Amino acid sequence: MNPLELSEQEIIRRASLDALRQAGINPYPAAEYKVTGHSDEIKANFDDEAPRREVAVAGRIMSRRIMGKASFVELQDSKGRIQIYISRDDICPGDDKDLYNVVFKKLLDIGDFIGVTGYVFRTQTGEISVHAESLTVLSKSLRPLPIVKVKDGVTYDAFDDPELRYRRRYVDLVVNDGIKDIFLKRTKVYTSMRSFFNEAGYIEVETPILQSIPGGASARPFITHHNALDIPLYLRIADELYLKRLIVGGFEGVYEFSKNFRNEGMDRTHNPEFTCMEIYVAYKDYNWMMDFTERMLEKICLDVNGTTDVRVGDNVISFKAPFRRVTMIDSIKEHTGIDISGMGEDELRDVCRRLDIEVDPGMGKGKLIDEIFGEKCEGKYIQPTFITDYPIEMSPLTKRHRDNPELTERFELMVNGKELCNAYSELNDPIDQYERFVEQMRLGEKGDDEAMIIDHDFIRALEYGMPPTSGMGIGMDRLVMLMTGQTAIQEVLLFPQMRPEKVERRDSAEAFAAVGVEADWVAPLQKAGVLTVEALAGAQAGRLHQDLCGINKKFKLGLKNPTVDEVAAWIEAAAKRPEA
C-alpha cells in the first residue's frame, strides 16, 4: 500500500510493526495461547483471603497509563474489561529491559492484542487486577480504534453514527458498551425458543433456500439462475410449503429457523434478509396455537430478561400471558367506525378513499383490507394483542372459519404497533387450496407482484392427505428487538444490508500525465486532496506548491520539488483540457 494513502497513525503503526519484526517478535504468532481466566469470572471469584491465583488472560489493549517503571493497562476480552499491572522488572527479570522499555512502551498501541500471565490481586485503590509476570504480543492493530471517553457521566467522541456503526460492526462491538449484550440476548432468545419446542417433542429441520417456486407468503422474491440446470431459482420468501410437506410425510411437529429473503423496501423494521421461525403441529388449530404462542413468549421474556416486562422506547410491554384477542373486523370497526363485513372490492375502495388511504388498481379485496388495517389499526396495539379471523381474501393458505365461510382461522400477534407473528389453522383441503392459488394468479395478472404462484407439487402433497394442522411464523429479528428494547431492526442484525460504501473518484496516473504531471507526483497530489484532473483545474498554484513540498519533506519521498511555475502550468493545462 502506498504510504501516502495512509493516515499518520496508520503510518506509525506500520513502522511499529516492522520494528517488532526486526526485534525478533512475530506480531501475528500462530501458536495457541492458553487462556485460563476471563475478566468477569476473575473479578467475581476473587477473595482477598484465598490463596494467590495464577491466571493467563488475553485481549485487546483499550487504555494505558505509563508511569516510568510500572504501568496500568485496561484489557478487554470477550467477557468485559480488567486492569493489568505491568512492572518493568517483573516482565523483564534479567538485564534486557527491551520488552518493557521498547516493545510495551513504544511499539504497542491501543487496539493491540496481548496475552498476560500473572496473579490476581487487589490494588491500593481497591480494583481487582492482574499483576503481569509475562507479556506476549498476539496481534498488532494497524488502524486506530475510535477513543470513546466518558467523564462525569458525559460521553465524548462517541462512535455513534448509525451508518458507520452498522458498516463497521467489528468496531462498534469493541468500543460501544452494551452492543455485544444485544447479540448475547439474541442467542438467549433462540436457545429459549428451541428448548420450548424440543421439550414439547417437536423436531428442528432444514428446507431449501433456493426454490423453483417462491411460496408460503405474499412477497416479491429475489431471482437468480442455476447454470447447470438452466432454470430460474428464487431465494425463499418463506419455508411454509416445505414444512407442511413434512407434516404430510408423518412428522407431528416440525420447526425451522430460516433465513428468508424479500425484495422489498428497507426501513427500521424491514431488512431484505431476515430470520423467521416457522412451526407446524398436527392435530391442532389456531386457538391452541394462540395459547402455545403466548406461553412461549412469556417463557422467552423470563429467560432473557428475568421478568415479563420489557421497556421499548417510551412503552413498557408486558408479555405476561394471556394476551388480548380481537377480530380483524372488530378492530377496523373500533378504530374507523366502519363495519367492512360483507363489503365487495368497490365498496372497500370507497372506504379507502374516505379514509385517505392510497391504493392502486392491482389491489384485490385482501390487499385493500390489509391497507385499511395497516393504516388505521396496526399501530394502535402496543401491548401484545392477537388479531383474529381474517377475511378469506387475505389468507390464501388458511382454513375457512368454522362459523363464517367469509373468514379464515388466522391470527397475527401485534406488539408495539407491529406484526410479530402470523398463524393459521392450516388449509388441508387440496381442492380449496388449488382454487385459492388460481385466485392469486388472477391477482398477479392484474398487477399484484406479491401474488402467489401455483405450486402444483404442494397441491399433490395435500392430495395424499395432511392431518388438521396449525402453523405459526414469527419474525425473529423483531422479537429480538422487543426483548432488547431496540426500535430499529439494524440494531439486532450483526451485519444489516447497506448501500455500497461511497468511494471518492480518483483519476489515474495517465489522466494526470495528459496535463503534464509526472507519475511520481500523482500520489502526493492526491494526498494533498487533488484527486482528479478536474480538481486540479480549480487549485491555487502557490498553495498547492507549498502543500506538495511539505508532503515531499514529511514523508521523505526524495523527489525534486516542482517550481511554482510548473505547478501553475499543470493547473492551466487541466483547465484547458477539452472536457473542462
C-alpha positions as CSV (number, residue, x, y, z in Angstrom):
1,M,0.0,0.0,0.0
2,N,1.2,3.5,-0.9
3,P,2.1,5.2,2.5
4,L,0.6,8.4,1.1
5,E,-2.8,6.7,1.2
6,L,-2.5,6.1,5.0
7,S,-3.2,8.4,7.9
8,E,-0.4,9.5,10.2
9,Q,-1.4,7.0,12.8
10,E,-1.5,4.1,10.3
11,I,2.0,5.0,9.1
12,I,3.3,5.0,12.7
13,R,1.7,1.6,13.4
14,R,3.2,0.1,10.3
15,A,6.6,1.3,11.4
16,S,6.0,-0.3,14.8
17,L,5.0,-3.5,13.1
18,D,8.3,-3.5,11.2
19,A,10.2,-2.7,14.4
20,L,8.6,-5.7,16.2
21,R,9.7,-8.0,13.4
22,Q,13.3,-6.6,13.4
23,A,13.3,-7.2,17.2
24,G,12.6,-10.9,16.5
25,I,8.9,-10.7,17.7
26,N,6.3,-12.2,15.5
27,P,3.3,-9.7,15.6
28,Y,0.9,-12.4,14.4
29,P,2.0,-15.6,16.1
30,A,0.4,-18.9,15.1
31,A,0.8,-20.8,18.4
32,E,-2.2,-21.4,20.8
33,Y,-2.3,-19.0,23.7
34,K,-3.8,-20.9,26.6
35,V,-6.3,-18.6,28.5
36,T,-7.2,-19.7,32.0
37,G,-9.3,-16.8,33.1
38,H,-11.7,-14.2,31.8
39,S,-12.4,-10.7,33.2
40,D,-15.9,-11.3,34.6
41,E,-15.2,-14.5,36.5
42,I,-11.8,-13.3,37.7
43,K,-13.4,-10.4,39.4
44,A,-16.5,-12.3,40.5
45,N,-14.4,-15.1,42.2
46,F,-11.7,-13.1,43.8
47,D,-11.3,-13.5,47.5
48,D,-8.7,-11.4,49.5
49,E,-8.3,-14.3,51.9
50,A,-7.9,-17.1,49.3
51,P,-4.5,-18.4,48.1
52,R,-2.9,-16.5,45.3
53,R,-4.5,-17.4,41.9
54,E,-2.3,-17.7,38.8
55,V,-4.0,-16.8,35.5
56,A,-3.4,-16.3,31.9
57,V,-5.6,-13.7,30.2
58,A,-5.7,-12.4,26.7
59,G,-7.4,-9.5,25.0
60,R,-7.2,-6.1,23.4
61,I,-5.5,-3.1,25.0
62,M,-8.1,-0.4,25.5
63,S,-6.1,2.2,27.5
64,R,-2.7,2.6,29.1
65,R,-1.2,4.6,31.9
66,I,2.6,4.6,31.7
67,M,4.3,5.7,34.9
68,G,8.0,5.1,34.5
69,K,9.0,1.6,35.5
70,A,5.3,0.5,36.0
71,S,2.1,0.9,34.0
72,F,-1.5,0.0,34.1
73,V,-3.4,-1.4,31.1
74,E,-7.1,-1.9,30.6
75,L,-7.5,-5.2,28.8
76,Q,-10.8,-6.1,27.0
77,D,-11.6,-9.8,26.5
78,S,-14.7,-11.5,25.3
79,K,-16.4,-11.1,28.7
80,G,-15.5,-7.5,29.7
81,R,-12.5,-5.5,30.9
82,I,-9.9,-6.0,33.6
83,Q,-7.0,-3.9,34.8
84,I,-3.4,-5.3,34.2
85,Y,-0.5,-4.0,36.3
86,I,2.8,-4.3,34.4
87,S,6.1,-3.7,36.2
88,R,9.3,-3.5,34.1
89,D,11.3,-5.7,36.4
90,D,8.6,-8.3,36.7
91,I,8.2,-9.0,32.9
92,C,12.0,-8.3,32.3
93,P,13.7,-10.0,35.3
94,G,17.2,-10.0,33.6
95,D,19.3,-7.2,32.3
96,D,17.5,-6.9,29.0
97,K,14.6,-4.5,29.6
98,D,13.6,-4.0,25.9
99,L,10.3,-5.9,26.3
100,Y,9.1,-3.1,28.6
101,N,11.1,-0.1,27.5
102,V,10.8,-0.6,23.8
103,V,8.1,-3.2,22.9
104,F,5.5,-2.3,25.5
105,K,6.1,1.5,25.8
106,K,6.9,2.3,22.2
107,L,5.7,-0.4,19.8
108,L,2.4,-1.4,21.3
109,D,-0.8,0.7,20.8
110,I,-4.4,0.8,21.9
111,G,-6.2,-1.9,20.0
112,D,-3.3,-4.4,20.0
113,F,-3.9,-7.9,21.4
114,I,-1.7,-9.2,24.1
115,G,-1.5,-12.2,26.4
116,V,-0.5,-11.8,30.1
117,T,0.3,-14.4,32.7
118,G,0.4,-13.4,36.4
119,Y,-1.6,-13.5,39.5
120,V,-4.8,-11.8,40.7
121,F,-4.6,-9.1,43.4
122,R,-6.4,-6.0,44.7
123,T,-4.7,-2.6,44.2
124,Q,-4.4,0.0,46.9
125,T,-7.4,1.7,45.3
126,G,-9.4,-1.5,45.7
127,E,-9.5,-2.6,42.0
128,I,-9.2,-6.3,41.3
129,S,-6.3,-6.6,38.8
130,V,-3.8,-9.0,37.3
131,H,-0.2,-8.5,38.2
132,A,1.7,-9.4,35.0
133,E,4.7,-11.7,35.1
134,S,5.0,-12.2,31.4
135,L,3.7,-10.4,28.3
136,T,3.1,-11.9,24.8
137,V,2.3,-9.9,21.6
138,L,-0.6,-11.7,20.0
139,S,-1.8,-9.3,17.2
140,K,-0.8,-5.8,16.0
141,S,-3.6,-3.4,15.2
142,L,-2.8,-1.3,12.1
143,R,-5.8,1.0,12.4
144,P,-6.5,3.1,15.5
145,L,-9.8,2.5,17.3
146,P,-12.1,5.4,17.9
147,I,-11.4,6.5,21.5
148,V,-14.7,6.9,23.4
149,K,-14.2,8.9,26.6
150,V,-16.7,9.1,29.5
151,K,-16.2,11.8,32.2
152,D,-18.7,12.6,34.8
153,G,-21.4,10.6,33.0
154,V,-20.8,12.5,29.7
155,T,-19.6,10.7,26.7
156,Y,-17.1,12.4,24.4
157,D,-16.0,11.4,20.8
158,A,-18.7,8.7,20.7
159,F,-18.7,6.2,17.8
160,D,-22.4,6.7,17.3
161,D,-23.0,7.4,13.6
162,P,-25.5,4.7,12.7
163,E,-24.2,4.1,9.2
164,L,-20.6,3.8,10.4
165,R,-21.7,1.5,13.3
166,Y,-23.6,-0.9,11.1
167,R,-21.0,-0.9,8.3
168,R,-18.1,-1.4,10.8
169,R,-19.9,-3.6,13.3
170,Y,-16.5,-5.0,14.4
171,V,-15.5,-1.6,15.7
172,D,-19.0,-1.0,17.2
173,L,-18.7,-4.2,19.2
174,V,-15.3,-3.2,20.6
175,V,-15.8,0.4,21.6
176,N,-19.5,0.8,22.5
177,D,-20.8,-0.7,25.7
178,G,-23.9,-2.8,25.6
179,I,-23.8,-3.7,21.9
180,K,-22.4,-7.2,22.4
181,D,-25.1,-7.7,25.1
182,I,-27.8,-7.3,22.5
183,F,-26.4,-10.2,20.5
184,L,-25.8,-12.3,23.5
185,K,-29.5,-11.8,24.3
186,R,-30.3,-12.7,20.7
187,T,-28.7,-16.1,21.3
188,K,-30.7,-16.5,24.5
189,V,-33.9,-15.9,22.6
190,Y,-33.1,-18.7,20.1
191,T,-32.0,-21.0,22.9
192,S,-35.1,-20.4,24.9
193,M,-37.4,-20.9,21.9
194,R,-35.6,-24.1,20.9
195,S,-35.8,-25.6,24.3
196,F,-39.6,-24.8,24.5
197,F,-40.2,-26.6,21.2
198,N,-37.8,-29.5,22.0
199,E,-39.5,-30.1,25.3
200,A,-42.8,-30.3,23.5
201,G,-41.3,-33.1,21.3
202,Y,-41.1,-31.1,18.0
203,I,-38.3,-31.6,15.5
204,E,-36.0,-29.0,14.1
205,V,-35.5,-29.4,10.3
206,E,-33.9,-27.7,7.3
207,T,-35.6,-27.0,4.0
208,P,-34.4,-25.5,0.7
209,I,-33.3,-21.8,0.4
210,L,-33.2,-22.0,-3.4
211,Q,-36.7,-22.8,-4.6
212,S,-38.2,-23.2,-8.1
213,I,-41.4,-21.6,-6.9
214,P,-41.3,-19.0,-4.1
215,G,-44.3,-19.9,-1.9
216,G,-45.6,-19.6,1.6
217,A,-46.1,-15.9,1.7
218,S,-47.1,-12.8,-0.3
219,A,-43.9,-11.1,-1.2
220,R,-41.6,-10.1,-4.1
221,P,-38.8,-12.6,-4.3
222,F,-35.1,-12.3,-5.3
223,I,-34.5,-14.3,-8.5
224,T,-31.3,-16.0,-9.6
225,H,-30.2,-18.6,-12.3
226,H,-28.9,-22.1,-11.9
227,N,-26.4,-22.6,-14.7
228,A,-26.2,-26.4,-14.7
229,L,-30.0,-26.9,-14.7
230,D,-30.5,-23.8,-16.8
231,I,-33.6,-22.8,-14.8
232,P,-34.5,-19.7,-12.8
233,L,-34.5,-20.1,-9.0
234,Y,-35.8,-17.9,-6.2
235,L,-34.4,-17.2,-2.8
236,R,-37.1,-18.4,-0.4
237,I,-39.6,-15.9,1.0
238,A,-40.9,-18.5,3.5
239,D,-40.5,-22.2,4.3
240,E,-44.1,-22.9,4.9
241,L,-44.9,-25.2,2.0
242,Y,-41.9,-27.4,2.6
243,L,-42.7,-27.8,6.3
244,K,-46.3,-28.7,5.5
245,R,-45.0,-31.4,3.2
246,L,-43.2,-32.9,6.2
247,I,-46.5,-33.0,8.1
248,V,-47.9,-34.9,5.1
249,G,-44.9,-37.2,5.5
250,G,-45.8,-38.1,9.1
251,F,-44.0,-35.7,11.3
252,E,-46.2,-34.5,14.1
253,G,-44.4,-31.3,14.8
254,V,-41.6,-29.6,12.8
255,Y,-39.9,-26.2,13.1
256,E,-37.2,-24.3,11.3
257,F,-35.2,-21.1,11.9
258,S,-35.0,-19.9,8.3
259,K,-33.2,-17.2,6.5
260,N,-35.8,-15.6,4.2
261,F,-35.3,-13.0,1.5
262,R,-37.9,-10.5,0.3
263,N,-37.1,-8.0,-2.5
264,E,-38.8,-5.1,-0.7
265,G,-38.0,-1.8,0.9
266,M,-35.7,-1.2,3.8
267,D,-36.7,0.7,7.0
268,R,-36.5,0.5,10.8
269,T,-38.4,-2.8,10.8
270,H,-37.5,-4.3,7.5
271,N,-34.3,-5.9,6.1
272,P,-34.3,-7.7,2.8
273,E,-32.6,-10.7,4.5
274,F,-34.3,-11.7,7.8
275,T,-34.8,-14.7,10.1
276,C,-38.1,-16.3,10.6
277,M,-39.1,-19.2,12.7
278,E,-42.0,-21.4,11.4
279,I,-43.6,-24.3,13.3
280,Y,-46.3,-26.7,12.3
281,V,-48.1,-29.1,14.6
282,A,-50.5,-31.8,13.5
283,Y,-54.0,-32.2,15.1
284,K,-54.0,-28.6,16.4
285,D,-55.9,-25.4,15.5
286,Y,-55.3,-21.7,15.7
287,N,-56.9,-21.5,19.2
288,W,-54.4,-24.0,20.5
289,M,-51.6,-22.0,18.7
290,M,-52.6,-18.8,20.4
291,D,-52.2,-20.4,23.8
292,F,-48.9,-22.0,22.7
293,T,-47.6,-18.7,21.4
294,E,-48.3,-16.6,24.5
295,R,-46.8,-19.3,26.8
296,M,-43.7,-19.4,24.5
297,L,-43.2,-15.6,24.5
298,E,-43.7,-15.4,28.3
299,K,-41.0,-18.0,28.8
300,I,-38.6,-16.3,26.4
301,C,-39.0,-13.0,28.1
302,L,-38.4,-14.5,31.5
303,D,-35.3,-16.4,30.2
304,V,-33.8,-13.4,28.6
305,N,-34.7,-10.6,30.9
306,G,-35.7,-12.3,34.2
307,T,-39.1,-10.5,34.0
308,T,-42.2,-10.5,31.8
309,D,-42.0,-6.7,31.3
310,V,-39.6,-5.0,28.8
311,R,-39.2,-1.3,28.0
312,V,-39.2,-0.4,24.3
313,G,-38.8,3.4,23.9
314,D,-41.4,5.1,26.0
315,N,-43.5,1.9,26.3
316,V,-43.4,-0.9,28.9
317,I,-44.6,-4.0,27.2
318,S,-45.9,-7.0,29.3
319,F,-45.5,-10.5,27.9
320,K,-47.5,-12.0,30.8
321,A,-50.0,-14.5,29.4
322,P,-52.8,-14.4,28.4
323,F,-52.9,-11.8,25.6
324,R,-55.9,-9.8,24.4
325,R,-57.9,-11.2,21.4
326,V,-59.7,-9.0,18.8
327,T,-61.2,-10.0,15.4
328,M,-59.9,-8.0,12.4
329,I,-63.4,-6.7,11.5
330,D,-64.0,-5.6,15.1
331,S,-60.5,-3.9,15.1
332,I,-61.3,-1.9,11.9
333,K,-64.8,-1.0,13.3
334,E,-63.2,0.1,16.6
335,H,-60.6,2.4,15.0
336,T,-62.5,3.7,12.0
337,G,-66.2,3.3,12.9
338,I,-66.8,1.3,9.7
339,D,-68.1,-2.2,9.5
340,I,-66.5,-3.9,6.5
341,S,-68.3,-7.2,6.9
342,G,-69.6,-8.4,3.5
343,M,-68.2,-5.5,1.5
344,G,-67.0,-6.1,-2.1
345,E,-64.0,-4.7,-3.8
346,D,-65.7,-1.5,-5.0
347,E,-67.1,-0.7,-1.5
348,L,-63.7,-1.3,0.1
349,R,-62.1,1.1,-2.5
350,D,-64.7,3.7,-1.4
351,V,-63.8,3.1,2.2
352,C,-60.1,3.7,1.4
353,R,-60.9,6.9,-0.3
354,R,-63.0,8.1,2.6
355,L,-60.1,7.3,5.0
356,D,-57.5,8.9,2.7
357,I,-55.7,5.6,2.1
358,E,-53.7,5.4,-1.1
359,V,-54.5,2.3,-3.2
360,D,-53.6,1.1,-6.7
361,P,-55.7,-0.7,-9.3
362,G,-54.0,-4.0,-8.9
363,M,-55.2,-4.4,-5.3
364,G,-57.9,-7.0,-4.6
365,K,-60.1,-7.3,-1.5
366,G,-57.4,-8.8,0.6
367,K,-54.9,-6.1,-0.1
368,L,-57.5,-3.3,0.4
369,I,-58.5,-4.7,3.8
370,D,-54.8,-5.1,4.7
371,E,-54.2,-1.4,3.8
372,I,-57.1,-0.3,6.0
373,F,-55.9,-2.3,8.9
374,G,-52.2,-1.3,8.4
375,E,-53.0,2.4,8.2
376,K,-55.7,2.8,10.9
377,C,-55.3,0.0,13.4
378,E,-52.0,-1.8,13.5
379,G,-50.0,1.0,15.1
380,K,-52.5,1.2,18.0
381,Y,-51.6,-2.2,19.5
382,I,-48.7,-1.6,21.9
383,Q,-49.4,-4.5,24.3
384,P,-49.4,-8.0,22.8
385,T,-52.8,-8.5,21.0
386,F,-54.0,-11.3,18.8
387,I,-55.9,-10.0,15.8
388,T,-58.0,-12.9,14.6
389,D,-60.4,-14.2,11.9
390,Y,-59.0,-12.5,8.8
391,P,-61.2,-12.2,5.6
392,I,-60.6,-15.1,3.3
393,E,-59.1,-12.9,0.5
394,M,-56.2,-12.0,2.8
395,S,-55.3,-15.6,3.6
396,P,-54.8,-18.0,0.7
397,L,-53.2,-20.7,2.8
398,T,-55.6,-20.6,5.7
399,K,-58.6,-22.9,6.5
400,R,-62.0,-21.2,6.3
401,H,-63.6,-20.2,9.6
402,R,-65.7,-23.0,11.1
403,D,-68.5,-20.5,11.8
404,N,-68.2,-18.0,8.9
405,P,-67.0,-19.1,5.4
406,E,-66.1,-15.4,4.6
407,L,-63.4,-15.5,7.2
408,T,-60.4,-17.7,8.0
409,E,-59.0,-19.2,11.1
410,R,-55.9,-17.0,11.3
411,F,-54.3,-14.7,13.8
412,E,-51.5,-12.2,13.8
413,L,-49.9,-11.0,17.0
414,M,-49.4,-7.3,17.2
415,V,-46.8,-5.9,19.6
416,N,-45.6,-2.3,19.9
417,G,-47.6,-1.3,16.8
418,K,-46.1,-4.0,14.5
419,E,-46.9,-7.6,13.5
420,L,-44.7,-10.0,15.4
421,C,-46.1,-13.4,14.2
422,N,-48.7,-14.9,11.9
423,A,-50.6,-18.2,12.4
424,Y,-53.3,-20.3,10.9
425,S,-55.5,-23.3,11.1
426,E,-53.7,-24.6,8.0
427,L,-55.7,-25.3,4.9
428,N,-55.5,-29.0,4.2
429,D,-58.3,-29.3,1.5
430,P,-56.4,-29.7,-1.8
431,I,-59.3,-28.6,-3.9
432,D,-59.9,-25.4,-1.9
433,Q,-56.2,-24.7,-1.9
434,Y,-56.0,-25.0,-5.7
435,E,-58.9,-22.6,-6.1
436,R,-57.1,-20.1,-3.8
437,F,-53.9,-20.4,-5.8
438,V,-55.9,-19.7,-9.0
439,E,-57.4,-16.6,-7.5
440,Q,-53.9,-15.5,-6.5
441,M,-52.8,-15.9,-10.1
442,R,-55.7,-13.7,-11.2
443,L,-54.4,-11.0,-8.8
444,G,-50.9,-11.4,-10.4
445,E,-52.3,-10.9,-13.8
446,K,-54.0,-7.7,-12.5
447,G,-50.6,-6.4,-11.5
448,D,-50.1,-7.7,-7.9
449,D,-46.3,-8.5,-7.9
450,E,-46.6,-10.2,-4.5
451,A,-49.4,-12.7,-5.5
452,M,-48.6,-16.4,-5.1
453,I,-47.6,-18.8,-7.9
454,I,-49.4,-22.1,-8.1
455,D,-47.2,-24.8,-6.5
456,H,-48.5,-28.0,-8.2
457,D,-46.2,-30.3,-6.2
458,F,-47.6,-28.8,-2.9
459,I,-51.2,-29.5,-4.2
460,R,-50.1,-33.0,-5.0
461,A,-48.8,-33.4,-1.4
462,L,-52.1,-32.3,0.0
463,E,-53.9,-34.8,-2.2
464,Y,-52.1,-37.5,-0.4
465,G,-53.7,-36.2,2.8
466,M,-52.5,-33.7,5.5
467,P,-54.0,-34.0,9.0
468,P,-55.5,-30.9,10.7
469,T,-52.6,-28.7,11.4
470,S,-51.8,-25.4,13.0
471,G,-48.8,-23.3,11.9
472,M,-47.1,-20.2,13.2
473,G,-44.4,-18.0,11.9
474,I,-42.6,-15.4,14.0
475,G,-40.1,-12.7,12.9
476,M,-37.0,-13.4,15.0
477,D,-35.4,-10.1,14.4
478,R,-38.5,-8.2,15.5
479,L,-38.7,-10.5,18.5
480,V,-35.2,-9.7,19.5
481,M,-35.9,-6.0,19.0
482,L,-38.7,-6.3,21.6
483,M,-36.6,-8.4,24.0
484,T,-33.7,-6.0,23.9
485,G,-35.7,-2.8,23.9
486,Q,-34.5,-1.7,20.4
487,T,-36.6,0.3,17.9
488,A,-34.6,-0.4,14.7
489,I,-34.0,-3.8,13.2
490,Q,-30.5,-2.8,12.2
491,E,-29.6,-2.8,15.9
492,V,-30.2,-6.5,16.3
493,L,-28.6,-7.6,13.0
494,L,-24.8,-8.0,13.2
495,F,-24.5,-7.0,9.5
496,P,-27.6,-5.3,8.2
497,Q,-27.9,-4.7,4.5
498,M,-26.3,-1.4,3.5
499,R,-25.9,0.7,0.3
500,P,-22.5,0.2,-1.3
501,E,-19.9,2.4,0.5
502,K,-19.2,5.6,-1.4
503,V,-15.6,5.7,-2.7
504,E,-14.2,9.0,-3.8
505,R,-13.3,9.0,-7.5
506,R,-9.6,9.2,-8.2
507,D,-8.1,9.8,-11.7
508,S,-5.4,7.5,-13.0
509,A,-1.8,8.5,-13.4
510,E,-2.4,8.5,-17.2
511,A,-5.1,11.2,-16.8
512,F,-2.7,13.4,-14.8
513,A,0.1,12.7,-17.3
514,A,-2.1,14.2,-20.1
515,V,-1.8,17.6,-18.3
516,G,1.9,17.3,-17.7
517,V,2.0,15.9,-14.2
518,E,4.8,13.4,-13.7
519,A,3.8,9.9,-12.4
520,D,5.8,10.4,-9.1
521,W,3.8,13.5,-8.2
522,V,0.3,11.9,-8.7
523,A,0.2,10.3,-5.2
524,P,1.4,13.5,-3.5
525,L,-1.2,15.5,-5.4
526,Q,-3.9,13.1,-4.2
527,K,-2.5,13.2,-0.7
528,A,-3.0,17.0,-0.9
529,G,-6.6,16.4,-1.7
530,V,-6.4,16.9,-5.5
531,L,-8.0,13.6,-6.5
532,T,-8.9,14.4,-10.1
533,V,-7.7,16.5,-13.0
534,E,-11.0,18.4,-12.6
535,A,-10.0,19.3,-9.1
536,L,-6.5,20.3,-10.2
537,A,-8.1,22.8,-12.6
538,G,-9.6,24.7,-9.7
539,A,-6.4,24.7,-7.5
540,Q,-4.3,27.7,-6.5
541,A,-0.7,27.3,-7.7
542,G,1.0,28.9,-4.7
543,R,-0.9,27.0,-2.0
544,L,-0.7,23.6,-3.9
545,H,3.1,24.1,-4.5
546,Q,3.5,24.6,-0.7
547,D,1.4,21.5,0.1
548,L,3.4,19.3,-2.3
549,C,6.8,20.5,-1.0
550,G,5.5,19.8,2.6
551,I,4.4,16.3,1.7
552,N,7.7,15.5,-0.1
553,K,9.6,16.6,3.1
554,K,7.3,15.0,5.7
555,F,7.2,11.6,4.0
556,K,10.8,11.6,2.9
557,L,9.9,10.9,-0.7
558,G,13.2,12.2,-2.1
559,L,11.5,13.9,-5.1
560,K,12.8,17.1,-6.7
561,N,10.3,19.7,-5.8
562,P,8.4,21.3,-8.7
563,T,8.5,25.1,-9.1
564,V,5.5,27.3,-8.6
565,D,5.5,27.9,-12.4
566,E,5.5,24.1,-13.1
567,V,2.5,23.7,-10.8
568,A,0.8,26.6,-12.4
569,A,1.4,25.0,-15.8
570,W,-0.3,21.8,-14.6
571,I,-3.3,23.8,-13.4
572,E,-3.5,25.8,-16.7
573,A,-3.4,22.5,-18.8
574,A,-6.1,20.9,-16.6
575,A,-8.3,24.0,-17.1
576,K,-7.8,23.9,-20.9
577,R,-8.5,20.2,-21.4
578,P,-11.4,19.6,-23.8
579,E,-13.8,18.1,-21.3
580,A,-13.2,21.0,-18.8
